[in-house]
């Protein structure tokens, strides 16, 4: 009688081990796949410009109010977080987001705030949010746009059209 119980316990233990291994493998896969599609938003605009020169890429500079601007949040969710944009940006652009949060919990460091203020004076003097500015590798404005209620693929094509003007 106890022989069957021992066999059942061993089977249950083996099933638990297999399920644990499956979860570990799934977790690793999800971590690695998200790293492949991760965007590389630069944290310093001067570094972004240097990288653009080094890689001969244009810069996509985004002025955003991440915690108060509804169109900014839609642009982030529908475009910036899309796999299409992640892939396209990795191949063609250097990314920098000049964020202007209002909530205290999202406050930027004084250095980051000053950097974004200087960028706003130069590239967004009208204070439009969101504002997407496509720059050449030297910081010259190629074109500007804002939120458009279009697919990520169409938005990408529109950004490329700004580069060709």
C-alpha angles and dihedrals in degrees: 000000000000091000090069092049091051090051092049092049091051091050091049091050092049091049091050091050091050092048091049091050090048091053092048092050092046091050092050091048093051092047093049095044092051090050090054091054096038116126120233103222106179117233097209124046095213089054089049091054092047091050091048090054092046094049096034092236134139121244126241106207114191124195107203142170094207097185103034110024111086095195089049090055091048091049090051094048099040102035116013094044095045118109089230092059094042091054095043095046093049090056101039117018146045109225130216126171117201099200124194105190120181103197115093091228090061097045116144125230113268090250093052091046091051091048091051092046090054090049091049091052090052103037107017107035091149092058097234118173124231099021122168115196121190110207132183117240090272095053099260113146112247096173147328135222141158137208115333122183094228137112122281089249092054092045091052090050089050092052089051090051089058089056092057098053 
